[in-house]
């Protein structure tokens, strides 16, 4: 399985205070797909969108090796 992971570079806002969180882990998400072709399509989608928050996207091959990294 190929894995694409995205992680914010800064903490997100606390919905109750409207201020940035000062502690805790950075938010992240991941998706797994069966083929490299699927991974490449998801990579295009994940890295081509404009996002106001800095984030790091990483693609891993089925062996856990890093294939691509994007700093947005």
Protein Blocks (a to p, Z undefined) as FASTA:
>chain_A
ZZdddddfbdcddfklopacfedcddddddddfbfklmmmmmmmmmmpccfbdcdddddd
fkopafbdcdZZ
